[in-house]
Amino acid sequence: MSGYVLSGDADADLQYIFSFGIVTWGEKRATKYIYDIYEKLNLVGFNADIGRARPEFHPFVRALPHSSHVLFFMPWRSGTLIVRILHGAADHQRAFEGYDPLASVAAD
């Protein structure tokens, strides 16, 4: 199987982005922005080797920008784990200090 799985942190990131978008730009624009992120997640889900390697965060993490945000992901099982979705201006180094990308993934 290919595709992607959202970590608990990435899911929380998406909820925050959507909530912030509604307050800042309105529901229509926020919905469009989230839809576009999901389109990019689908692309990443089937192409886990795209983007830029970010070994300073984790040996397998890669990053791909999307508008004002950056998608952080890594190969996982037979697909892609979406680790975080952070604003481009966020301190990514700090966000990944001591971070275990697999800690917020439900065990099967």
Secondary structure, 3 states (H helix, E strand, C coil): CCCEEECHHHHHHHHHHHHHHHHHHCHHHHHHHHHHHHHHHHHHHCCCCCCEECCCCCCCCEEEEECCEEEEEEEECCEEEEEEEEECCCCHHHHHCCCCCCCCCCCC
